[in-house]
Amino acid sequence: MLKRVLVTGKNGQLGLSIAKIAQDYPQYDMTFVGRDQLDLSQSQTIIEYFQSKTFNVIINCAAHTAVDKAESDPEIAIQVNYLAVKQMAKIAKDQNAILIHISTDYVFNGKNHKPYVETDPVDPINLYGQTKLKGEQSIYIIQPKGMVIRTSWLYSEFGDNFVKTMLRLGKERENLDVIYDQVGSPTFAGDLAKAIFDMLSRHFQFGKESLQTFHFSNEGICSWYDFAKTIFELSNIHCRVNPIETKDYPTPAKRPHYSVLNKLKIRQGYMLEISYWKDSLATCLNELEKI
Ligand SMILES: NC(=O)c1ccc[n+]([C@@H]2O[C@H](COP(=O)([O-])OP(=O)(O)OC[C@H]3O[C@@H](n4cnc5c(N)ncnc54)[C@H](OP(=O)(O)O)[C@@H]3O)[C@@H](O)[C@H]2O)c1
């Protein structure tokens, strides 16, 4: 029997990346929804949507991801990243569905000097991170089957992201200032989408159903400065990149200085091979050329 899979956030980077490869997994009957069909800021809409529909898997890619805006307008971030997640966790439990929820490196404060493991203490330093953490915690209170996957520095050929911004600015300007004292690991959304399908298949094969948290990003570590330099090198763009400090680029929301995620658990638990960030960046740039 085909497993019925719901993906929220169908117009977001990850939602579109999942849709792009979904035909490679014909064992799943995929339903993709955007805010027009399932508005996560309206709890009544969520109730009504699931009243008539049941799923074997719910993949929650939707989130209020406007990190800076969330500082001055927290209500919507609380509703989408926390309360709606809590509601979906209850629905997943009632429907006996597997919930795959995407979370963030921003649950950590960035003071570590070695990659964060799943059990490291959480301590978000901005409102977005706080709401994402509350979302995670609500899932653990309700205990549906499934997993929380924390990722970082997501980019893709879709939507707005650092890679696309750099490509645009790099062509317009001769010089760019980019922060070098925030360090992390970029994640190509296409790689995360594939990892989600691979993990799901193993879930159904081996019955790995207890709720767990995993970290996923591409391999390797860089600063935003290194990331920008590499984007330009691989794209043959001649724009000078000046390394600057976070204090010279003030934003409403604070960002962690160090947010590298340790991926040992997901690599070993699911036998995943994770690509090096520069290789995945080259893949994404290649995809962008086709558009
Ligand atoms: N981007 C990153 O660097 C990053 C880093 C770490 C973790 N994450 C997490 O990874 C996941 C995927 O991120 P992403 O980059 O793919 O995000 P994204 O491109 O910003 O997409 C988020 C999606 O959520 C939808 N959404 C927002 N509010 C909604 C609402 N009220 N009702 C229904 N849908 C709503 C948006 O719909 P519209 O298209 O209609 O606006 C959008 O399609 C999220 O959980 C995010 O927190 C992202």
PDBQT file of the ligand as one rigid body, heavy atoms in Angstrom, charges set to zero:
ROOT
HETATM    1  N1  LIG A 301      16.687  28.720   5.728  1.00  0.00    +0.000 N 
HETATM    2  C1  LIG A 301      17.617  28.385   6.613  1.00  0.00    +0.000 C 
HETATM    3  O1  LIG A 301      18.779  28.836   6.574  1.00  0.00    +0.000 OA
HETATM    4  C2  LIG A 301      17.290  27.389   7.699  1.00  0.00    +0.000 A 
HETATM    5  C3  LIG A 301      18.292  27.061   8.620  1.00  0.00    +0.000 A 
HETATM    6  C4  LIG A 301      17.983  26.140   9.620  1.00  0.00    +0.000 A 
HETATM    7  C5  LIG A 301      16.729  25.560   9.689  1.00  0.00    +0.000 A 
HETATM    8  N2  LIG A 301      15.772  25.929   8.778  1.00  0.00    +0.000 N 
HETATM    9  C6  LIG A 301      14.450  25.297   8.883  1.00  0.00    +0.000 C 
HETATM   10  O2  LIG A 301      14.289  24.503   7.740  1.00  0.00    +0.000 OA
HETATM   11  C7  LIG A 301      12.889  24.452   7.386  1.00  0.00    +0.000 C 
HETATM   12  C8  LIG A 301      12.741  24.803   5.927  1.00  0.00    +0.000 C 
HETATM   13  O3  LIG A 301      13.275  26.107   5.724  1.00  0.00    +0.000 OA
HETATM   14  P1  LIG A 301      13.222  26.815   4.305  1.00  0.00    +0.000 P 
HETATM   15  O4  LIG A 301      14.500  27.552   4.135  1.00  0.00    +0.000 OA
HETATM   16  O5  LIG A 301      12.752  25.846   3.272  1.00  0.00    +0.000 OA
HETATM   17  O6  LIG A 301      12.107  27.884   4.601  1.00  0.00    +0.000 OA
HETATM   18  P2  LIG A 301      11.385  28.871   3.577  1.00  0.00    +0.000 P 
HETATM   19  O7  LIG A 301      11.999  28.777   2.233  1.00  0.00    +0.000 OA
HETATM   20  O8  LIG A 301      11.301  30.186   4.254  1.00  0.00    +0.000 OA
HETATM   21  O9  LIG A 301       9.941  28.227   3.479  1.00  0.00    +0.000 OA
HETATM   22  C9  LIG A 301       9.090  28.213   4.571  1.00  0.00    +0.000 C 
HETATM   23  C10 LIG A 301       7.714  27.899   4.066  1.00  0.00    +0.000 C 
HETATM   24  O10 LIG A 301       6.838  28.001   5.179  1.00  0.00    +0.000 OA
HETATM   25  C11 LIG A 301       5.657  28.577   4.708  1.00  0.00    +0.000 C 
HETATM   26  N3  LIG A 301       4.899  29.250   5.739  1.00  0.00    +0.000 N 
HETATM   27  C12 LIG A 301       5.248  30.344   6.459  1.00  0.00    +0.000 A 
HETATM   28  N4  LIG A 301       4.219  30.738   7.226  1.00  0.00    +0.000 NA
HETATM   29  C13 LIG A 301       3.199  29.874   6.960  1.00  0.00    +0.000 A 
HETATM   30  C14 LIG A 301       1.868  29.760   7.422  1.00  0.00    +0.000 A 
HETATM   31  N5  LIG A 301       1.351  30.647   8.267  1.00  0.00    +0.000 N 
HETATM   32  N6  LIG A 301       1.109  28.753   6.959  1.00  0.00    +0.000 NA
HETATM   33  C15 LIG A 301       1.605  27.869   6.076  1.00  0.00    +0.000 A 
HETATM   34  N7  LIG A 301       2.841  27.931   5.577  1.00  0.00    +0.000 NA
HETATM   35  C16 LIG A 301       3.639  28.925   6.025  1.00  0.00    +0.000 A 
HETATM   36  C17 LIG A 301       6.083  29.587   3.670  1.00  0.00    +0.000 C 
HETATM   37  O11 LIG A 301       4.995  29.839   2.840  1.00  0.00    +0.000 OA
HETATM   38  P3  LIG A 301       4.993  31.024   1.744  1.00  0.00    +0.000 P 
HETATM   39  O12 LIG A 301       5.830  30.499   0.610  1.00  0.00    +0.000 OA
HETATM   40  O13 LIG A 301       3.571  31.165   1.395  1.00  0.00    +0.000 OA
HETATM   41  O14 LIG A 301       5.593  32.207   2.440  1.00  0.00    +0.000 OA
HETATM   42  C18 LIG A 301       7.233  28.880   2.993  1.00  0.00    +0.000 C 
HETATM   43  O15 LIG A 301       6.786  28.164   1.866  1.00  0.00    +0.000 OA
HETATM   44  C19 LIG A 301      12.189  25.397   8.349  1.00  0.00    +0.000 C 
HETATM   45  O16 LIG A 301      11.673  24.641   9.406  1.00  0.00    +0.000 OA
HETATM   46  C20 LIG A 301      13.295  26.276   8.885  1.00  0.00    +0.000 C 
HETATM   47  O17 LIG A 301      13.005  26.737  10.184  1.00  0.00    +0.000 OA
HETATM   48  C21 LIG A 301      16.029  26.812   7.781  1.00  0.00    +0.000 A 
ENDROOT
TORSDOF 0
